[in-house]
Amino acid sequence: MFLNDIFPNKCAVCGKNINFSKLICESCEDSLFQPSFINRNNKIIYFAGLYEEPLSRLIKEFKFKQNTHFANIFAKMIYKTYKYYNIELNSFPEILYIPSIEKHLKIRGYNPVYLIAKEFSRITGFSLRKKLKIQKGYSKTQVETKSYFERINQIKNKFILKNITIKIKNIY
């Protein structure tokens, strides 16, 4: 309680006073979690929330403004989705994350996807593995691409797993 008196902490979403150890209030955390799914080509794709305010702002702050502590919120949202839909796994999964290109690592100093994967691994106990490597020729950022299809083509066949190229066929 002492830290709350000296350093009042505000919810990053609504501005309400919250405990010093929190990032957002429970009400806002609950409102961010809007699970849904789609079925594309007989593959179910799950979503933890909608990319709209305030979630979109938090993601941008996380990626571009060094607010790395939001990784915990996003990992919890993924975990809640996993539990909400009672997702069955055939075996004990490994978590693989998409590596950042060197340009981004130099600018940010961190890989946002790695931070979320690391936190998700901590929450679930699933193994976190750095098995993906980016092939040469992948240097344009996704933000620099002009269209959805350019983004898709940008990442096709650009990741290597233990000397085996992963051919991404279905990206949505």
MARLUMNU-554857 format. One line per field, with one value per residue: residue number from 1; y, x, z of N, C-alpha, C in turn. Coordinates in steps of 0.2 Angstrom, whole numbers, plus 5000, padded with zeros to 4 digits. Each point is the difference from the previous one (the first is absolute). Layout:
N
n = c(NUM,...)
n.y = c(Y,...)
n.x = c(X,...)
n.z = c(Z,...)
ca.y = c(Y,...)
ca.x = c(X,...)
ca.z = c(Z,...)
c.y = c(Y,...)
c.x = c(X,...)
c.z = c(Z,...)
***
This chain:
172
n = c(1,2,3,4,5,6,7,8,9,10,11,12,13,14,15,16,17,18,19,20,21,22,23,24,25,26,27,28,29,30,31,32,33,34,35,36,37,38,39,40,41,42,43,44,45,46,47,48,49,50,51,52,53,54,55,56,57,58,59,60,61,62,63,64,65,66,67,68,69,70,71,72,73,74,75,76,77,78,79,80,81,82,83,84,85,86,87,88,89,90,91,92,93,94,95,96,97,98,99,100,101,102,103,104,105,106,107,108,109,110,111,112,113,114,115,116,117,118,119,120,121,122,123,124,125,126,127,128,129,130,131,132,133,134,135,136,137,138,139,140,141,142,143,144,145,146,147,148,149,150,151,152,153,154,155,156,157,158,159,160,161,162,163,164,165,166,167,168,169,170,171,172)
n.y = c(4994,5000,4996,4997,5001,4998,4994,5004,4994,5001,4998,4996,4998,5000,4999,4995,5002,4997,4994,5001,4994,5004,4998,4996,5003,4997,5006,5004,4997,4999,5006,4999,4995,4999,4994,4998,4997,4998,4997,5000,4998,4999,5006,4998,5006,5001,5004,5004,5004,5006,5000,5003,5006,4999,4994,5003,5004,4995,4997,5005,5001,4994,5000,5006,4999,4994,4999,4997,5004,5003,4998,5002,5006,5001,4998,5004,5004,4999,5000,5006,5002,4997,5002,5006,4999,4999,5003,4994,4997,4998,5004,5000,5006,5002,5006,5001,5005,5005,4999,5005,5005,4999,5002,4996,4995,5003,5000,4995,4996,4998,4993,5003,4996,5001,5006,5000,4996,5004,5005,4998,4999,5005,5002,4997,5001,5002,4995,5004,5000,5001,4998,5006,5000,5007,4999,5001,5007,4999,5006,5000,5005,4997,5005,4999,4994,5000,4994,4998,5000,5006,5000,4997,5003,5005,4996,4999,4994,5005,4995,4999,4994,5000,5004,5001,5002,5004,4997,5006,4995,5000,5006,5002)
n.x = c(5004,5006,5001,4993,5001,5006,4999,4995,4997,5000,4994,5003,4994,4997,5006,4996,5000,5006,5000,5006,4998,4994,4998,4995,4995,4997,4997,5005,5003,4994,4999,5006,4998,5000,5000,5003,4997,5004,4996,5006,4997,4995,5002,5000,4999,5003,4996,5004,5001,4997,5003,4998,4999,5003,4998,4998,4997,4998,4998,4997,4997,4998,4998,4997,4997,5003,4993,5006,4998,4998,5006,5000,4997,5005,5005,4997,5000,5006,5002,4997,5002,5006,4999,4998,5005,5004,5005,4999,5005,5003,5005,5005,4997,5003,5002,4998,5004,4997,5006,5003,4999,5006,4997,4995,5004,5003,4994,4996,5005,4994,4998,4995,5001,5007,4999,4996,5004,5005,4996,4998,5006,5001,4994,5001,5006,4997,5003,5004,4999,5006,4996,4997,5002,5002,4997,5005,5000,5000,4999,4995,4998,4996,5002,5006,4997,4998,5000,4994,4999,5002,4996,4995,5001,5001,4996,4998,5001,4999,4997,5005,4998,5005,5002,4994,4998,4997,4995,4999,4995,4998,5000,4998)
n.z = c(5000,5003,4995,5001,5006,4999,4997,5000,5000,4994,4999,4996,5002,5007,5003,5002,5006,5000,5002,5004,5001,4999,4994,5001,5000,5005,5001,4999,5004,5004,4999,5001,5004,4993,5002,4994,4995,4995,4996,4999,4995,5004,5001,5006,5000,5005,5003,5003,4995,5000,4994,5005,5001,5006,4998,4994,5004,5004,4994,4997,5006,5000,4994,5000,5007,4999,5000,5001,5006,4995,4999,5007,4999,4995,5004,5004,4995,4998,5006,5001,4994,5002,5005,4998,4995,5006,4998,4996,5004,4994,5001,5004,4999,4994,5003,4993,4999,4996,4998,5004,4995,4998,4994,5002,5001,4995,4997,5001,4999,4997,5000,4999,4995,5001,5002,4995,4996,5003,5000,4994,4999,5004,4997,4995,5000,4994,4996,5000,4993,4999,4996,4999,4994,4999,4994,4996,4999,5006,4997,4996,5004,5004,5004,4997,5001,4994,5000,5001,4993,5000,5005,4997,4994,5004,5003,4994,5002,5005,5003,5003,5000,5004,4996,5002,4994,5004,4997,5001,5001,5006,4998,5006)
ca.y = c(5006,5006,5002,5003,5007,5004,5000,4998,4997,5001,4995,5003,5000,5004,5006,4999,4999,4993,4998,5001,4994,4998,5004,5002,4998,4993,5001,5001,4993,4996,5003,4999,4993,4999,4994,4998,4996,4999,4994,5001,4994,4995,5001,5005,5006,5003,5007,5002,5007,5003,5006,5007,5003,5002,4995,5002,5005,4997,4996,5005,5002,4994,4999,5006,5005,4997,4998,4993,4997,4998,4993,4996,5000,4996,4993,4998,5000,4994,4994,5000,4997,4993,4997,5001,4995,4993,4998,4994,5000,4993,4999,5006,5004,5005,5006,5003,5007,5003,5004,5007,5001,5004,5007,5001,4999,5006,5006,4998,4997,4994,4997,5000,4994,4996,5002,4997,4993,4998,5000,4995,4994,5001,4999,4993,4995,4997,5002,5006,4998,5005,4995,5003,5005,5003,4999,5006,5002,5002,5006,5005,4999,4999,5007,5003,4997,5004,4996,4993,4995,5001,4998,4993,4998,5002,4995,4993,4997,5004,4997,4993,4996,4995,4999,4998,5006,5000,5003,5002,5000,5003,5006,5004)
ca.x = c(4996,5005,5002,4995,5000,5005,5000,4994,5000,4994,4999,5003,4994,4995,5003,4998,5006,5001,5006,5006,5003,4996,5001,4993,4995,4997,4994,5003,5003,4994,4997,5005,5000,4994,5002,4996,5003,4997,5002,5003,5003,5000,5005,4997,5005,4998,5002,4999,4996,4999,5005,4997,5001,5006,5005,5005,5005,5005,5004,5005,5005,5004,5004,5004,5002,5004,4996,5001,4996,4993,5000,4997,4993,4998,5001,4995,4994,5001,4999,4993,4997,5002,4995,4993,4997,5002,5004,5003,5006,5002,5006,5002,5003,5006,4998,5005,4998,5003,5006,5000,5006,5006,4998,4995,5003,5004,4996,4997,5004,4997,4995,4993,4997,5003,4998,4993,5001,5003,4995,4995,5004,5001,4994,4998,5005,5002,5007,5001,5006,5002,5001,4999,5005,4997,5004,5002,4995,4994,5002,4995,4995,4993,4997,5002,4997,4994,4993,5000,5003,5007,5002,5000,5006,5006,5002,5000,5006,5005,5002,5003,5000,5005,5002,4994,4997,4993,4997,4993,4995,4994,5001,4994)
ca.z = c(5000,5001,4993,4997,5003,4997,4992,4997,4993,4996,4994,4993,4995,5002,5004,5006,5005,5001,5004,4997,4997,4994,4995,4998,5005,4998,4995,4993,4998,4998,4994,4994,4998,4996,4996,4994,4995,4993,4997,4993,4997,5005,5006,5005,5002,5006,5001,5007,5000,4993,4999,5000,5006,5002,4999,4995,5003,5005,4996,4997,5005,5001,4994,4998,5005,5005,5005,5000,5005,4997,4998,5005,4998,4993,5002,5004,4995,4996,5005,5002,4993,5000,5005,4998,4995,5002,4994,5001,4996,5000,5005,5004,4994,5001,4997,4996,4999,4994,5002,4997,4995,5003,5000,5005,5006,5001,5001,5007,5005,5002,4996,5003,5000,5005,5006,5001,5000,5006,5005,4999,5002,5007,5002,4998,5001,4993,4999,4996,4996,4995,4994,4994,4998,4994,4995,4997,4996,5004,5003,5000,5005,4998,5000,4994,4994,4998,5000,5004,4996,5000,5007,5000,4996,5003,5005,4998,5000,5002,5006,5000,5006,4999,4994,4996,4998,5001,4994,5003,4994,5002,5005,5000)
c.y = c(5006,5002,5004,5008,5004,5001,4997,4997,5000,4994,5003,5000,5006,5006,4999,4998,4992,4998,5001,4995,4998,5005,5003,4998,4993,5001,5001,4993,4996,5003,4999,4993,4999,4994,4999,4995,5000,4994,5001,4993,4994,5001,5006,5005,5003,5007,5001,5006,5003,5006,5006,5003,4997,4995,5002,5005,4997,4996,5005,5003,4995,5000,5006,5005,4997,4998,4992,4996,4997,4992,4995,5000,4996,4992,4997,5000,4993,4994,4999,4997,4993,4997,5001,4995,4993,4997,4994,5000,4992,4998,5006,5004,5004,5006,5003,5007,5002,5005,5007,5000,5005,5008,5002,4999,5006,5006,4999,4998,4993,4998,5000,4993,4995,5001,4997,4993,4998,5001,4995,4993,5000,4998,4993,4995,4997,5003,5006,4998,5005,4996,5003,5005,5003,4999,5007,5002,5003,5006,5005,4999,4999,5006,5003,4997,5004,4996,4993,4995,5001,4998,4992,4997,5002,4995,4993,4997,5003,4997,4993,4997,4994,4998,4998,5006,4999,5003,5002,5001,5004,5005,5004,5007)
c.x = c(5004,5002,4995,4999,5005,5000,4993,5000,4993,4999,5002,4994,4996,5002,4998,5006,4999,5006,5006,5003,4996,5002,4993,4995,4996,4994,5003,5003,4995,4998,5005,4999,4993,5001,4995,5005,4997,5003,5002,5003,5001,5005,4997,5005,4996,5002,4999,4996,5000,5005,4996,5001,4997,5006,5005,5005,5005,5005,5006,5005,5005,5006,5005,5002,5003,4996,5000,4996,4993,5001,4996,4992,4998,5001,4994,4993,5000,4999,4992,4996,5001,4995,4993,4997,5002,5003,5004,5007,5002,5005,5002,5003,5006,4998,5006,4998,5004,5005,4999,5005,5005,4998,4996,5004,5005,4996,4997,5004,4997,4995,4994,4997,5003,4998,4993,5001,5003,4995,4995,5003,5000,4993,4998,5005,5002,5008,5001,5007,5002,5002,4999,5006,4997,5006,5002,4994,4993,5003,4995,4996,4993,4997,5001,4996,4993,4994,5001,5004,5008,5003,5001,5006,5006,5002,5000,5007,5006,5003,5003,5000,5005,5002,4995,4996,4992,4997,4993,4995,4994,5001,4993,5001)
c.z = c(5000,4993,4997,5002,4997,4993,4998,4993,4997,4995,4994,4995,5002,5004,5008,5005,5001,5004,4996,4996,4993,4994,4997,5006,4998,4995,4993,4998,4997,4993,4994,4998,4997,4996,4995,4996,4994,4997,4992,4997,5005,5005,5004,5002,5006,5001,5008,5001,4993,5000,4999,5007,5006,4998,4995,5003,5004,4996,4997,5006,5002,4995,4999,5005,5006,5006,5001,5005,4997,4998,5004,4998,4994,5001,5004,4996,4996,5004,5001,4994,5000,5005,4998,4995,5001,4994,5002,4996,5001,5004,5003,4995,5002,4997,4996,4999,4994,5002,4996,4995,5004,5001,5006,5007,5002,5002,5007,5005,5003,4995,5003,5000,5004,5007,5002,5001,5006,5006,5000,5002,5007,5003,4999,5002,4994,4999,4995,4996,4995,4994,4994,4998,4994,4994,4997,4995,5004,5004,5001,5006,4998,4999,4993,4994,4999,5000,5004,4996,5000,5007,4999,4996,5003,5005,4997,4999,5003,5007,5000,5007,5000,4993,4995,4999,5002,4994,5003,4994,5002,5005,4999,5003)
***
